[in-house]
């Protein structure tokens, strides 16, 4: 009898969740690639990276990671965990707004709600950084960035649970931090994925 391959040991629930992420309907401005996923956080993981591109200008970048531990994880309160990161340059005066971190967090929670993506145990941080050039760097002026790091446990105990909605919400978060307006209701975005490199 031969040794079972790694694919054979992958739980069907994880394989289905990855398929949902791969088929997720993302904002048309977001171009994605699969990337190596972290190996030590959970027994099974899958990751994509994404960039918001408008006329070849990169307005935001981020990644979406899906973790799965069939035995469950007490810290997660479930067997799956979504982890995301999103970053974009912003106007320096916007960075001075004290409510921006709260707004940045709401972009994520509102996107999850918009896709009907139920979740629990959300945690994360929103970081706003502003830098000013001095001396010989004074000509560089000032710049600022916003960065959202978050994780949450998707509720997967209903027959209609679809991990694709969580990936779609992540693409909306990327577009929100890039300063793009939300899509009009009823607009279905086209898929845009990078081709082989």
MDAnalysis code that builds the backbone (N, CA, C; Angstrom):
import MDAnalysis as mda
import numpy as np

u = mda.Universe.empty(591, n_residues=197, atom_resindex=np.repeat(np.arange(197), 3), trajectory=True)
u.add_TopologyAttr("name", ["N", "CA", "C"] * 197)
u.add_TopologyAttr("resid", np.arange(1, 198))
u.add_TopologyAttr("resname", ["UNK", "UNK", "UNK", "UNK", "UNK", "UNK", "UNK", "UNK", "UNK", "UNK", "UNK", "UNK", "UNK", "UNK", "UNK", "UNK", "UNK", "UNK", "UNK", "UNK", "UNK", "UNK", "UNK", "UNK", "UNK", "UNK", "UNK", "UNK", "UNK", "UNK", "UNK", "UNK", "UNK", "UNK", "UNK", "UNK", "UNK", "UNK", "UNK", "UNK", "UNK", "UNK", "UNK", "UNK", "UNK", "UNK", "UNK", "UNK", "UNK", "UNK", "UNK", "UNK", "UNK", "UNK", "UNK", "UNK", "UNK", "UNK", "UNK", "UNK", "UNK", "UNK", "UNK", "UNK", "UNK", "UNK", "UNK", "UNK", "UNK", "UNK", "UNK", "UNK", "UNK", "UNK", "UNK", "UNK", "UNK", "UNK", "UNK", "UNK", "UNK", "UNK", "UNK", "UNK", "UNK", "UNK", "UNK", "UNK", "UNK", "UNK", "UNK", "UNK", "UNK", "UNK", "UNK", "UNK", "UNK", "UNK", "UNK", "UNK", "UNK", "UNK", "UNK", "UNK", "UNK", "UNK", "UNK", "UNK", "UNK", "UNK", "UNK", "UNK", "UNK", "UNK", "UNK", "UNK", "UNK", "UNK", "UNK", "UNK", "UNK", "UNK", "UNK", "UNK", "UNK", "UNK", "UNK", "UNK", "UNK", "UNK", "UNK", "UNK", "UNK", "UNK", "UNK", "UNK", "UNK", "UNK", "UNK", "UNK", "UNK", "UNK", "UNK", "UNK", "UNK", "UNK", "UNK", "UNK", "UNK", "UNK", "UNK", "UNK", "UNK", "UNK", "UNK", "UNK", "UNK", "UNK", "UNK", "UNK", "UNK", "UNK", "UNK", "UNK", "UNK", "UNK", "UNK", "UNK", "UNK", "UNK", "UNK", "UNK", "UNK", "UNK", "UNK", "UNK", "UNK", "UNK", "UNK", "UNK", "UNK", "UNK", "UNK", "UNK", "UNK", "UNK", "UNK", "UNK", "UNK", "UNK", "UNK", "UNK", "UNK", "UNK", "UNK", "UNK", "UNK"])
u.atoms.positions = np.array([
    [0.849, -1.190, 0.000],
    [0.000, 0.000, 0.000],
    [0.886, 1.242, 0.000],
    [0.600, 2.195, -0.869],
    [1.410, 3.397, -0.988],
    [1.113, 4.403, 0.113],
    [2.027, 5.333, 0.271],
    [1.842, 6.403, 1.253],
    [0.803, 7.383, 0.715],
    [-0.133, 7.760, 1.569],
    [-1.161, 8.718, 1.133],
    [-0.529, 10.084, 0.927],
    [-0.941, 10.759, -0.103],
    [-0.374, 12.078, -0.407],
    [-0.959, 13.129, 0.522],
    [-0.295, 14.299, 0.545],
    [-0.770, 15.417, 1.374],
    [-2.163, 15.844, 0.942],
    [-2.442, 15.773, -0.361],
    [-3.758, 16.163, -0.865],
    [-4.828, 15.244, -0.269],
    [-4.504, 13.920, -0.166],
    [-5.470, 12.971, 0.384],
    [-5.815, 13.289, 1.836],
    [-4.869, 13.884, 2.577],
    [-5.090, 14.172, 4.003],
    [-5.744, 15.535, 4.228],
    [-5.930, 16.298, 3.185],
    [-6.551, 17.615, 3.337],
    [-8.049, 17.433, 3.569],
    [-8.571, 17.992, 4.657],
    [-10.006, 17.830, 4.942],
    [-10.866, 18.405, 3.819],
    [-11.942, 17.714, 3.510],
    [-12.843, 18.155, 2.440],
    [-13.409, 19.532, 2.733],
    [-13.679, 19.830, 4.008],
    [-14.241, 21.138, 4.361],
    [-13.261, 22.257, 4.017],
    [-11.954, 22.018, 4.232],
    [-10.946, 23.023, 3.891],
    [-10.827, 23.162, 2.376],
    [-10.808, 22.030, 1.666],
    [-10.728, 22.070, 0.201],
    [-11.894, 22.867, -0.381],
    [-13.088, 22.661, 0.165],
    [-14.267, 23.392, -0.311],
    [-14.145, 24.882, 0.007],
    [-13.651, 25.204, 1.198],
    [-13.486, 26.615, 1.575],
    [-12.484, 27.315, 0.666],
    [-11.379, 26.629, 0.337],
    [-10.386, 27.203, -0.576],
    [-11.003, 27.429, -1.949],
    [-11.808, 26.478, -2.403],
    [-12.477, 26.627, -3.695],
    [-13.397, 27.850, -3.683],
    [-14.090, 28.081, -2.569],
    [-14.950, 29.263, -2.448],
    [-14.126, 30.549, -2.553],
    [-12.963, 30.573, -1.897],
    [-12.106, 31.764, -1.958],
    [-11.626, 31.984, -3.392],
    [-11.215, 30.914, -4.050],
    [-10.724, 31.044, -5.429],
    [-11.812, 31.548, -6.374],
    [-13.066, 31.196, -6.105],
    [-14.167, 31.606, -6.978],
    [-14.884, 32.862, -6.479],
    [-14.384, 33.463, -5.422],
    [-15.049, 34.644, -4.855],
    [-15.149, 35.765, -5.887],
    [-16.252, 36.474, -5.851],
    [-16.441, 37.639, -6.725],
    [-15.819, 38.843, -6.027],
    [-14.729, 39.320, -6.593],
    [-13.985, 40.423, -6.000],
    [-14.252, 41.713, -6.765],
    [-13.943, 42.825, -6.127],
    [-14.055, 44.102, -6.824],
    [-13.179, 44.071, -8.073],
    [-13.634, 44.679, -9.183],
    [-12.870, 44.597, -10.435],
    [-11.517, 45.294, -10.367],
    [-11.346, 46.216, -9.421],
    [-10.073, 46.922, -9.296],
    [-9.002, 46.092, -8.591],
    [-9.412, 44.978, -7.979],
    [-8.485, 44.158, -7.199],
    [-7.955, 43.012, -8.056],
    [-6.646, 42.975, -8.216],
    [-5.976, 41.922, -8.963],
    [-5.281, 41.009, -7.955],
    [-5.566, 39.709, -8.030],
    [-5.061, 38.788, -7.005],
    [-4.132, 37.724, -7.572],
    [-3.320, 37.218, -6.672],
    [-2.421, 36.095, -6.929],
    [-2.493, 35.170, -5.723],
    [-2.339, 33.887, -5.960],
    [-2.127, 32.987, -4.832],
    [-0.692, 33.168, -4.375],
    [-0.470, 33.030, -3.082],
    [0.866, 33.209, -2.522],
    [1.129, 32.104, -1.508],
    [2.387, 31.875, -1.152],
    [2.670, 30.869, -0.122],
    [1.993, 31.265, 1.192],
    [1.334, 30.296, 1.810],
    [0.627, 30.557, 3.067],
    [1.528, 30.184, 4.241],
    [1.326, 30.834, 5.382],
    [2.119, 30.468, 6.561],
    [1.861, 29.010, 6.933],
    [2.914, 28.288, 7.296],
    [2.798, 26.853, 7.540],
    [2.712, 26.480, 9.017],
    [3.112, 27.361, 9.912],
    [3.219, 26.969, 11.316],
    [2.057, 27.419, 12.183],
    [1.167, 28.213, 11.639],
    [0.071, 28.745, 12.447],
    [-1.055, 27.737, 12.593],
    [-1.295, 26.971, 11.531],
    [-2.394, 26.011, 11.529],
    [-2.011, 24.832, 10.634],
    [-2.640, 23.671, 10.842],
    [-2.321, 22.508, 10.002],
    [-2.586, 22.737, 8.516],
    [-3.577, 23.572, 8.197],
    [-3.923, 23.836, 6.798],
    [-4.077, 25.344, 6.609],
    [-3.529, 25.854, 5.511],
    [-3.627, 27.297, 5.256],
    [-3.601, 27.564, 3.759],
    [-4.176, 28.689, 3.395],
    [-4.248, 29.126, 2.001],
    [-4.193, 30.648, 2.005],
    [-3.502, 31.241, 1.030],
    [-3.357, 32.699, 1.033],
    [-3.407, 33.270, -0.377],
    [-3.967, 34.462, -0.467],
    [-3.920, 35.244, -1.700],
    [-3.425, 36.640, -1.362],
    [-2.781, 37.270, -2.327],
    [-2.400, 38.673, -2.195],
    [-3.212, 39.453, -3.213],
    [-3.415, 40.711, -2.947],
    [-4.181, 41.532, -3.865],
    [-3.683, 42.963, -3.906],
    [-3.808, 43.558, -5.059],
    [-3.465, 44.972, -5.242],
    [-4.640, 45.670, -5.900],
    [-4.930, 46.879, -5.442],
    [-5.931, 47.714, -6.103],
    [-5.200, 48.508, -7.167],
    [-5.532, 48.214, -8.423],
    [-4.854, 48.857, -9.551],
    [-5.843, 49.693, -10.348],
    [-5.506, 50.961, -10.534],
    [-6.269, 51.865, -11.390],
    [-5.279, 52.475, -12.374],
    [-5.479, 52.194, -13.648],
    [-4.558, 52.695, -14.683],
    [-3.107, 52.389, -14.335],
    [-2.845, 51.176, -13.893],
    [-1.510, 50.697, -13.527],
    [-0.928, 51.371, -12.283],
    [-1.709, 52.185, -11.593],
    [-1.270, 52.755, -10.317],
    [-1.757, 51.851, -9.194],
    [-0.831, 51.449, -8.319],
    [-1.198, 50.620, -7.178],
    [-1.655, 51.536, -6.037],
    [-2.947, 51.459, -5.708],
    [-3.512, 52.325, -4.682],
    [-3.549, 51.665, -3.309],
    [-3.572, 50.347, -3.273],
    [-3.596, 49.626, -2.003],
    [-3.088, 48.217, -2.243],
    [-2.634, 47.589, -1.186],
    [-2.157, 46.217, -1.277],
    [-2.560, 45.463, -0.017],
    [-2.651, 44.151, -0.127],
    [-3.010, 43.380, 1.048],
    [-2.969, 41.892, 0.789],
    [-3.364, 41.154, 1.806],
    [-3.434, 39.701, 1.672],
    [-4.581, 39.154, 2.514],
    [-5.056, 37.986, 2.097],
    [-6.141, 37.281, 2.792],
    [-5.661, 35.859, 3.025],
    [-5.670, 35.430, 4.276],
    [-5.175, 34.104, 4.637],
    [-6.303, 33.331, 5.309],
    [-6.480, 32.116, 4.871],
    [-7.473, 31.222, 5.456],
    [-6.732, 30.121, 6.200],
    [-7.023, 29.996, 7.493],
    [-6.405, 28.976, 8.338],
    [-7.456, 27.949, 8.728],
    [-7.028, 26.694, 8.877],
    [-7.955, 25.639, 9.295],
    [-7.244, 24.648, 10.209],
    [-7.864, 24.396, 11.340],
    [-7.410, 23.366, 12.266],
    [-8.606, 22.471, 12.551],
    [-8.650, 21.268, 11.975],
    [-9.817, 20.398, 12.154],
    [-10.128, 20.096, 13.616],
    [-9.116, 20.151, 14.469],
    [-9.323, 19.872, 15.887],
    [-9.890, 21.082, 16.625],
    [-9.975, 22.198, 15.953],
    [-10.454, 23.424, 16.601],
    [-9.322, 24.140, 17.311],
    [-9.547, 25.386, 17.594],
    [-8.553, 26.210, 18.272],
    [-9.306, 27.063, 19.289],
    [-8.953, 26.925, 20.555],
    [-9.670, 27.648, 21.612],
    [-9.607, 29.157, 21.411],
    [-8.461, 29.649, 20.941],
    [-8.317, 31.094, 20.736],
    [-9.230, 31.595, 19.625],
    [-9.481, 30.752, 18.620],
    [-10.353, 31.130, 17.513],
    [-11.815, 30.954, 17.863],
    [-12.101, 29.945, 18.678],
    [-13.499, 29.592, 18.934],
    [-14.117, 28.891, 17.743],
    [-13.306, 28.145, 16.988],
    [-13.795, 27.433, 15.810],
    [-12.675, 26.682, 15.133],
    [-12.941, 26.177, 13.942],
    [-11.932, 25.411, 13.198],
    [-11.314, 26.204, 12.049],
    [-11.919, 27.351, 11.710],
    [-11.382, 28.220, 10.662],
    [-11.043, 29.585, 11.246],
    [-10.112, 30.268, 10.614],
    [-9.787, 31.646, 10.984],
    [-9.384, 32.389, 9.723],
    [-9.930, 33.581, 9.530],
    [-9.535, 34.468, 8.432],
    [-8.580, 35.514, 8.999],
    [-7.502, 35.749, 8.290],
    [-6.520, 36.752, 8.692],
    [-6.313, 37.672, 7.494],
    [-6.337, 38.969, 7.741],
    [-6.181, 39.900, 6.625],
    [-5.275, 41.060, 6.991],
    [-4.720, 41.610, 5.946],
    [-3.857, 42.772, 6.045],
    [-4.183, 43.649, 4.848],
    [-4.272, 44.947, 5.065],
    [-4.531, 45.883, 3.968],
    [-3.802, 47.187, 4.265],
    [-3.174, 47.762, 3.250],
    [-2.410, 49.005, 3.445],
    [-2.555, 49.898, 2.230],
    [-2.643, 51.206, 2.486],
    [-2.730, 52.174, 1.392],
    [-2.129, 53.504, 1.821],
    [-1.608, 54.240, 0.852],
    [-1.181, 55.617, 1.101],
    [-2.420, 56.486, 1.191],
    [-2.373, 57.473, 2.067],
    [-3.484, 58.412, 2.222],
    [-2.934, 59.827, 2.276],
    [-3.823, 60.789, 2.162],
    [-3.417, 62.187, 2.281],
    [-2.986, 62.471, 3.719],
    [-1.944, 63.297, 3.873],
    [-1.416, 63.579, 5.207],
    [-2.467, 64.211, 6.117],
    [-3.336, 65.077, 5.558],
    [-4.351, 65.705, 6.411],
    [-5.405, 64.693, 6.859],
    [-5.649, 63.678, 6.045],
    [-6.576, 62.617, 6.438],
    [-6.014, 61.838, 7.626],
    [-4.685, 61.661, 7.641],
    [-4.040, 60.918, 8.719],
    [-4.191, 61.623, 10.060],
    [-4.408, 62.928, 10.025],
    [-4.549, 63.684, 11.267],
    [-5.932, 63.546, 11.887],
    [-6.887, 62.956, 11.172],
    [-8.251, 62.815, 11.681],
    [-8.284, 61.745, 12.767],
    [-8.648, 62.114, 14.009],
    [-8.607, 61.145, 15.109],
    [-9.611, 59.996, 14.976],
    [-10.634, 60.142, 14.135],
    [-11.610, 59.060, 13.995],
    [-11.233, 58.071, 12.887],
    [-10.156, 58.335, 12.158],
    [-9.800, 57.474, 11.033],
    [-9.602, 56.010, 11.441],
    [-8.925, 55.696, 12.550],
    [-8.802, 54.275, 12.913],
    [-10.163, 53.587, 13.103],
    [-11.099, 54.259, 13.747],
    [-12.435, 53.669, 13.924],
    [-13.130, 53.485, 12.581],
    [-12.968, 54.443, 11.703],
    [-13.562, 54.342, 10.368],
    [-12.927, 53.175, 9.608],
    [-11.606, 53.040, 9.708],
    [-10.908, 51.945, 9.044],
    [-11.415, 50.582, 9.494],
    [-11.682, 50.442, 10.789],
    [-12.216, 49.179, 11.300],
    [-13.640, 48.956, 10.778],
    [-14.415, 50.025, 10.699],
    [-15.797, 49.883, 10.218],
    [-15.839, 49.468, 8.750],
    [-14.815, 49.832, 7.966],
    [-14.780, 49.395, 6.568],
    [-14.766, 47.874, 6.496],
    [-14.057, 47.234, 7.411],
    [-14.016, 45.771, 7.422],
    [-15.349, 45.187, 7.894],
    [-15.846, 45.647, 9.024],
    [-17.070, 45.053, 9.579],
    [-18.272, 45.301, 8.668],
    [-18.329, 46.475, 8.051],
    [-19.432, 46.757, 7.133],
    [-19.340, 45.903, 5.869],
    [-18.120, 45.648, 5.401],
    [-17.948, 44.797, 4.223],
    [-18.387, 43.367, 4.531],
    [-18.031, 42.865, 5.695],
    [-18.463, 41.516, 6.083],
    [-19.984, 41.442, 6.170],
    [-20.591, 42.461, 6.755],
    [-22.057, 42.486, 6.863],
    [-22.714, 42.561, 5.487],
    [-22.125, 43.349, 4.589],
    [-22.704, 43.513, 3.255],
    [-22.752, 42.191, 2.492],
    [-21.805, 41.306, 2.759],
    [-21.778, 40.006, 2.082],
    [-22.467, 38.915, 2.895],
    [-23.066, 39.298, 4.020],
    [-23.738, 38.311, 4.850],
    [-22.774, 37.294, 5.418],
    [-21.537, 37.700, 5.622],
    [-20.498, 36.800, 6.121],
    [-20.476, 36.834, 7.641],
    [-21.131, 35.857, 8.252],
    [-21.219, 35.809, 9.717],
    [-19.844, 35.479, 10.297],
    [-19.550, 36.091, 11.443],
    [-18.244, 35.883, 12.068],
    [-18.341, 36.113, 13.567],
    [-17.336, 35.624, 14.284],
    [-17.204, 35.869, 15.717],
    [-15.731, 36.151, 16.008],
    [-15.464, 36.522, 17.241],
    [-14.096, 36.674, 17.757],
    [-13.207, 37.540, 16.868],
    [-13.746, 38.645, 16.374],
    [-12.946, 39.552, 15.543],
    [-11.941, 40.298, 16.409],
    [-10.756, 40.484, 15.886],
    [-9.750, 41.289, 16.578],
    [-8.833, 41.909, 15.528],
    [-8.160, 42.962, 15.911],
    [-7.252, 43.581, 14.960],
    [-6.817, 44.959, 15.379],
    [-6.146, 45.614, 14.474],
    [-5.664, 46.966, 14.737],
    [-5.706, 47.782, 13.454],
    [-5.863, 49.074, 13.627],
    [-5.771, 50.016, 12.511],
    [-4.672, 51.001, 12.877],
    [-3.665, 51.074, 12.037],
    [-2.517, 51.937, 12.296],
    [-2.476, 53.037, 11.243],
    [-2.324, 54.259, 11.695],
    [-2.182, 55.400, 10.797],
    [-0.821, 56.022, 11.085],
    [-0.007, 56.148, 10.045],
    [1.349, 56.663, 10.201],
    [1.529, 57.855, 9.273],
    [2.108, 58.912, 9.828],
    [2.415, 60.091, 9.011],
    [3.888, 60.416, 9.184],
    [4.571, 60.676, 8.090],
    [5.980, 61.043, 8.180],
    [6.221, 62.357, 7.452],
    [7.177, 63.106, 7.966],
    [7.516, 64.431, 7.430],
    [9.022, 64.463, 7.188],
    [9.434, 64.907, 5.996],
    [10.850, 64.989, 5.689],
    [11.473, 66.261, 6.235],
    [12.720, 66.141, 6.735],
    [13.458, 67.293, 7.260],
    [14.879, 67.277, 6.709],
    [15.514, 68.423, 6.805],
    [16.890, 68.515, 6.326],
    [16.939, 68.247, 4.834],
    [17.821, 67.347, 4.449],
    [17.978, 67.031, 3.035],
    [16.788, 66.256, 2.481],
    [15.936, 65.767, 3.349],
    [14.734, 65.047, 2.898],
    [13.494, 65.941, 2.908],
    [13.697, 67.224, 3.210],
    [12.550, 68.133, 3.285],
    [11.788, 68.218, 1.968],
    [12.521, 68.107, 0.859],
    [11.873, 68.187, -0.459],
    [10.921, 67.013, -0.691],
    [11.118, 65.923, 0.047],
    [10.227, 64.772, -0.094],
    [8.835, 65.064, 0.448],
    [8.734, 66.098, 1.282],
    [7.426, 66.468, 1.839],
    [6.946, 65.459, 2.868],
    [5.632, 65.330, 2.966],
    [5.062, 64.414, 3.955],
    [4.281, 63.324, 3.239],
    [4.161, 62.204, 3.900],
    [3.301, 61.152, 3.386],
    [2.661, 60.427, 4.560],
    [1.660, 59.634, 4.253],
    [0.922, 58.946, 5.306],
    [0.366, 57.642, 4.764],
    [0.165, 56.697, 5.670],
    [-0.395, 55.403, 5.312],
    [-1.402, 54.962, 6.363],
    [-2.349, 54.153, 5.916],
    [-3.251, 53.470, 6.832],
    [-3.047, 51.972, 6.617],
    [-3.076, 51.240, 7.718],
    [-2.862, 49.801, 7.667],
    [-3.888, 49.125, 8.569],
    [-4.598, 48.152, 8.018],
    [-5.585, 47.393, 8.785],
    [-5.091, 45.956, 8.876],
    [-4.956, 45.477, 10.104],
    [-4.629, 44.067, 10.360],
    [-5.770, 43.499, 11.173],
    [-6.322, 42.386, 10.726],
    [-7.492, 41.847, 11.420],
    [-7.578, 40.347, 11.256],
    [-8.284, 39.729, 12.181],
    [-8.605, 38.312, 12.051],
    [-9.975, 38.080, 12.665],
    [-10.650, 37.054, 12.174],
    [-11.977, 36.723, 12.680],
    [-12.264, 35.255, 12.395],
    [-13.204, 34.723, 13.131],
    [-13.611, 33.327, 12.952],
    [-14.901, 33.306, 12.154],
    [-14.871, 32.769, 10.934],
    [-16.104, 32.697, 10.143],
    [-17.050, 31.661, 10.742],
    [-18.319, 31.972, 10.730],
    [-19.326, 31.021, 11.206],
    [-19.605, 30.053, 10.069],
    [-19.244, 28.795, 10.282],
    [-19.319, 27.805, 9.202],
    [-20.328, 26.700, 9.489],
    [-21.223, 26.903, 10.460],
    [-22.121, 25.820, 10.862],
    [-23.481, 25.860, 10.178],
    [-23.598, 26.640, 9.103],
    [-24.853, 26.653, 8.355],
    [-24.606, 26.104, 6.963],
    [-25.584, 25.437, 6.367],
    [-25.381, 24.868, 5.032],
    [-25.008, 25.899, 3.983],
    [-25.439, 27.148, 4.169],
    [-25.174, 28.167, 3.151],
    [-23.862, 28.912, 3.387],
    [-23.110, 28.536, 4.439],
    [-21.860, 29.234, 4.737],
    [-20.918, 29.140, 3.537],
    [-20.407, 30.277, 3.109],
    [-19.552, 30.330, 1.929],
    [-18.357, 31.216, 2.245],
    [-17.173, 30.639, 2.230],
    [-15.971, 31.396, 2.553],
    [-15.698, 32.479, 1.513],
    [-16.279, 32.357, 0.333],
    [-16.063, 33.366, -0.700],
    [-16.511, 34.747, -0.282],
    [-17.572, 34.834, 0.508],
    [-18.042, 36.132, 0.979],
    [-17.015, 36.840, 1.838],
    [-16.243, 36.083, 2.604],
    [-15.210, 36.681, 3.448],
    [-14.089, 37.256, 2.577],
    [-13.731, 36.543, 1.506],
    [-12.723, 37.064, 0.577],
    [-13.250, 38.283, -0.177],
    [-14.527, 38.250, -0.545],
    [-15.138, 39.404, -1.218],
    [-15.128, 40.624, -0.314],
    [-15.428, 40.413, 0.972],
    [-15.402, 41.518, 1.935],
    [-13.999, 42.102, 2.045],
    [-12.993, 41.230, 2.031],
    [-11.601, 41.703, 2.066],
    [-11.305, 42.588, 0.852],
    [-11.805, 42.210, -0.330],
    [-11.547, 43.035, -1.520],
    [-12.221, 44.398, -1.378],
    [-13.394, 44.432, -0.722],
    [-14.053, 45.715, -0.473],
    [-13.253, 46.570, 0.499],
    [-12.678, 45.923, 1.518],
    [-11.823, 46.649, 2.452],
    [-10.650, 47.283, 1.715],
    [-10.001, 46.517, 0.826],
    [-8.881, 47.065, 0.057],
    [-9.295, 48.303, -0.733],
    [-10.455, 48.225, -1.368],
    [-10.920, 49.371, -2.170],
    [-11.298, 50.554, -1.290],
    [-11.857, 50.268, -0.110],
    [-12.223, 51.361, 0.803],
    [-10.990, 52.120, 1.283],
    [-9.937, 51.390, 1.678],
    [-8.751, 52.110, 2.154],
    [-8.020, 52.804, 1.013],
    [-8.270, 52.338, -0.224],
    [-7.685, 53.005, -1.398],
    [-8.451, 54.272, -1.760],
    [-9.604, 54.494, -1.109],
    [-10.385, 55.700, -1.361],
    [-11.398, 55.558, -2.477],
    [-11.678, 54.327, -2.910],
    [-12.656, 54.123, -3.978],
    [-14.066, 54.074, -3.399],
    [-15.037, 54.591, -4.127],
    [-16.414, 54.547, -3.639],
    [-16.952, 53.120, -3.696],
    [-17.947, 52.804, -2.862],
    [-18.544, 51.464, -2.941],
    [-19.250, 51.271, -4.270],
    [-19.375, 50.008, -4.696],
    [-20.109, 49.717, -5.920],
    [-21.591, 49.987, -5.706],
    [-22.257, 50.430, -6.752],
    [-23.705, 50.665, -6.678],
    [-24.421, 49.333, -6.458],
    [-25.531, 49.334, -5.718],
    [-26.269, 48.092, -5.502],
    [-26.638, 47.433, -6.824],
    [-26.479, 46.125, -6.880],
    [-26.832, 45.372, -8.072],
    [-25.733, 45.263, -9.102],
    [-24.625, 46.000, -8.922],
    [-23.514, 45.911, -9.864],
    [-22.714, 44.662, -9.536],
    [-22.484, 43.830, -10.534],
    [-21.705, 42.613, -10.345],
    [-20.328, 42.842, -10.947],
    [-19.277, 42.840, -10.108],
    [-17.943, 43.093, -10.645],
    [-17.438, 41.920, -11.463],
    [-16.581, 42.207, -12.430],
    [-15.947, 41.172, -13.243],
    [-14.729, 40.651, -12.506],
    [-14.388, 39.385, -12.772],
    [-13.189, 38.791, -12.176],
    [-11.947, 39.330, -12.875],
    [-10.939, 39.685, -12.096],
    [-9.637, 40.059, -12.672],
    [-8.565, 39.386, -11.840],
    [-7.898, 38.450, -12.430],
    [-6.795, 37.768, -11.742],
    [-5.554, 37.888, -12.608],
    [-4.421, 37.920, -11.946],
    [-3.178, 37.968, -12.693],
    [-2.981, 36.646, -13.402],
    [-2.384, 36.723, -14.561],
    [-2.057, 35.508, -15.286],
    [-0.754, 34.913, -14.765],
    [-0.319, 33.793, -15.309],
    [0.942, 33.193, -14.894],
    [2.097, 34.142, -15.136],
    [3.045, 34.110, -14.223],
    [4.210, 34.989, -14.377],
    [5.386, 34.230, -14.883],
])
